[in-house]
Amino acid sequence: MGIINFLQEGEEANAAVLVPSESKTLHLYEARYLALLEESLLRKKLFVHFVLDPILISKSGTEASFAARYGCLVNVENIERLDVGALISIRGIGRVKLVNFVQSEPYLIGEVVPMQDKVIDSANKISSKVIAVKEALRSLNSLEIKLKASKDALLQTCIANSLTWAEKEPSLECDPAFIPSPAERISFAAFQPITRSTQSETFNLQQQKLRAMDLKDTLQRLDNSLELVNENISMVAAKLAIQSLEMQRATDMGFVSTACSFSITITTTTTMTSRKPSLLHHDDRHSSRLHFFSKGSPLLPRKCSFNPWRSCRGNTACRVSSSLLKVEDDVDDEACELVSGLELSVGEGDDSINAYLLKAVKNNNGTGVLLLSDIFGFEDPSTRDFAYRVACNGYNVLVPDLFRGDPWTKDRPMATLEQWIAEQKPERVGKDIDASAKWMIDEFLAAGISKKLGIIGFCFGGGRVIDVLSRDQGAYFGVGVSFYGTRMDPSLASNIKVPVLFISGDNDRLCTVGILKDVEKSIGQGSKVVIFEGRGHGFAHRPNSPEEDTDAEEAFAIVRNWLHDGLVVQK
């Protein structure tokens, strides 16, 4: 039992039940709540959030919902001081039961005990449900990011934000009894608002939250979560379809829309100005045509019936079944999924590592791409979303766990970053990457495919692209893409025998233009450097503004054509 401060929300429009894993921003301006905040900062940034006013679960019910009886322990993640009050970002940690109020002025203080699900003997069943919920949430997130949101909307969806927090072990100074198990945390991650939710959808979510908080069975809540996510996938898909029709109607009426969800072909030159990228090296082989697809394309992650490259160069696509990379020729074009995902283990024994494979099921071009993550690891939503988009264009993308379950997390002190980096031994990382490449090569050979692989890397992974290609010397990899690579060894560049595309921003202090130009010159082979003006580190897969989002789309289009010309087109 613990004595803790309480923040009560009443009948305001944004007053709603807060569930574990959920993030919320509050504007505190009343003197009592500002005093509560200051006291909480002295008490490990923790307090309890609850809605005191009764909320009925059903219209005919007479008993108040849990909101009048229970609350959610929260952690203060960020504070922005204002002229009037403060904006605070809070994160729901776990449910608590209110035992007794011991003080009411200047703010509520009371006794609480932790509430957690009952321990049940069905670990295997729960584990499989957790995987299913996580996959469904990632599919929903991939759809949701394609919906046009208001300019003041969060750049990361609520779903992605909640899942990212739920998957990692919270680093909090509180009794561990207050922190739910990983399965319980993930079971709550689905109960988040969706972009452009209607009032009716928001009300329905509130009811779902009430039931989720009252449940004591993780397995049941996971089932409910999966049902909710599948409903939301259908709902967002429908909204995307409507959005596409509206955009097409605007185009037909003469309004130009860069977010059009249909394929357009434009002529591009090597001289770009304003916020467009500048090409520091040019090779005529890659300059002919760019096929741009919007953020909204493909519209649906499932049952999508187009091939982005069908009209290009006349190459024939081969298809891949759900059994790893076995080729099939009888895939039902109308019923199959566009991309499927699979968790797997690469390597043998103690040397095995986890990885995630995204397979292009429809119109598979029989080509593999190894994608190396930044320091946030292979499970990071931004990395997986990018891998998903590559797979949507016909590729089979393998994302290995470069950090063996210990990626960098944003809650770690920056002072420890160099120590963490030092622990990622180059020999071990290189061995894991080579094992991942060998796995892909073996799988493709078993399927009767001998095409060369592509490799893409971000930040830390972008630097490793140089290491990998210098060892490979053109044996198995055909092209490389390095996004703002860090800790590159320029002396290795002369060993690389294939073209490498470098993408970065001119304001990136971690990856300077000068180093990229030197490395590109040493490699030759038709390599290219593309610099985006005014951009810093990470803009292409972690855009932080509408302007960065536009440039991220431009960068993806360039990469898509680079992979296609270097790997798919028969030379």
C-alpha positions, 0 to 999 in steps of 0.5 A, a space after each residue: 500500500 502506498 500514500 500518493 497524490 491524486 489528480 482528479 478530472 471532471 466533466 471537461 470534454 477531454 476527461 476520460 479514463 486513462 489506461 496503462 500504456 496510454 499517453 496523455 497531455 494535460 494543461 494544469 493551471 489551477 493552483 492546487 494542481 500546480 502544487 500537486 505537480 511540484 510535490 509529485 516531482 519530488 516523489 519520483 514523478 508519480 501520481 494517480 489519475 482518475 475520473 471522479 464523476 460516475 460513468 455508467 457502463 450501460 444506459 440502463 445500469 445504475 452502478 457507476 463504472 470503475 472510474 469512480 472506484 479505481 485509478 491509474 498510476 501515471 508517470 510524468 514524462 515531460 513538462 513544458 512551463 507556460 505563462 499560465 500553468 504547465 503542459 505535462 505529458 503523462 503515461 499510464 503505468 498500471 491500475 490501482 485501487 483507491 483504499 482511502 482518501 487521507 487529505 483533500 486540501 490543497 489536493 487529494 492524497 490517498 492510499 492505493 494498492 496495485 491491481 494486476 490480473 490474476 495469474 493463470 496457467 496458460 503462458 503459451 496461449 497468452 504468448 501466442 495472443 500477445 504476438 497476434 495483438 502486436 502484429 495486428 497493432 502494427 498493421 493498424 499503425 501502418 494503415 493509420 499513418 496514411 490518413 491525413 491528420 490535422 496539422 497539430 496532430 501528433 506525428 506518432 500515432 497513439 497506437 504506435 506510442 502505446 505499443 512502443 512503451 508496452 513492449 519495453 520494461 519500464 524504468 521507474 522508481 516505484 514498487 514493482 508490484 505497481 508495474 503490470 506484466 508485459 502481457 498485461 501492458 500489451 493487452 491495454 495498448 489497443 485501447 487508443 484513439 484513432 486518427 480522425 475518430 468521430 464522436 461515436 467512435 470516441 464514445 465506443 472506445 470509452 466503453 471499451 476502456 471501462 471493460 478493459 480496466 474492470 477485467 482481471 483476465 489477461 487472456 480475455 483482454 487480449 482477445 478483446 484487444 484483437 477484436 477491437 484492432 480488427 474492427 479499427 483496421 476495417 474502419 481505417 481502411 474504409 476511411 482511406 478508401 473515402 480519402 482516396 476517392 475525395 483526392 481523385 475527385 479533386 484531381 479530376 476537377 483540376 486540383 493537383 494533389 501530391 497525396 494522390 493514391 494513384 500511380 503517377 510518372 514524372 520526369 526528373 532531372 539531376 538539378 533540384 532546388 528549394 527543399 528538394 534533394 541535391 544530387 552530388 553525383 549523377 549516373 545516367 543509369 538511374 535518372 530516367 523516371 521516378 514512379 511516385 506513390 503517395 503516403 496513401 498508397 497502397 491504400 490497404 495492407 491486405 487485398 490490394 490488387 496492383 503491382 507498382 512495377 507492372 508497367 515498367 520495363 516488362 519484368 515478370 514477377 514471381 510470387 512467394 508462399 507463406 512458407 518462408 521464401 518458397 515460390 508459387 505461381 498460383 496465388 489468388 490475386 483477388 484474395 491474397 495479402 499484399 505483405 505478410 510478417 513472420 518472427 523467426 530465428 536466424 543462425 544456430 544455437 547460442 549464435 542465433 538471433 531474432 529477426 522479422 521477415 516481411 514478405 511481398 505475397 502479391 506480385 513478389 519480384 523474388 528479391 531480398 533486402 536486408 534492412 539494418 535498424 538504427 540504435 532503437 532496434 528491429 522492433 521499433 515501429 518506424 523501422 518496421 513501417 519503412 520495411 513494410 513499405 519496401 515489402 509493399 513494392 514486391 521485396 522480401 525484407 529481413 530486419 535482424 535484431 542487431 542488439 540481441 534484445 538490448 536496443 537503445 531506449 529513449 528513457 536511458 541517460 544520454 551520458 551512457 550512450 557511448 558506453 552502450 555503443 561500446 558494448 555492441 562489439 563490431 565483431 559480434 554485430 558483423 557476425 550477426 549481419 553475415 548470418 542474416 545475409 546467409 539465411 536469406 541467400 540459403 532461402 532464395 537458393 532453396 526456392 530456385 532464385 539466385 538474384 543478388 540482395 539489397 541492403 538498407 541501413 539507418 544511422 548505426 545500421 547505415 554505417 554498417 552497410 559500408 562494413 558489410 559491402 566491403 566484406 562482400 565485395 559484390 558476391 551476394 549484394 547488388 546495391 546498398 542504401 545508407 541513410 545518414 550512416 554513423 561511425 563509417 570507416 572511409 578506408 573500407 570504401 575502396 573494397 566495395 564493388 557495387 553502387 551505394 546510394 547515400 541519403 542525408 541532410 545538410 544539417 546532420 551533425 552525425 553524418 556530414 556531407 564531406 565524409 559522404 562525398 569522400 566515401 562515394 568517390 572512393 566507391 565509384 561504381 555509379 554510387 550517388 549522394 543525395 542531400 536534402 537541404 535543411 534536414 537533420 538526422 533521421 528525417 527519412 524514417 522518423 519525420 518530425 514535421 509536415 516538411 520532413 514528411 514530404 522529404 521523407 516521401 521523396 527519399 523513399 521514391 528515390 530508394 524505390 527506384 534505386 532498388 528496382 534499377 539495381 536489383 530487379 531490372 535485368 542488365 
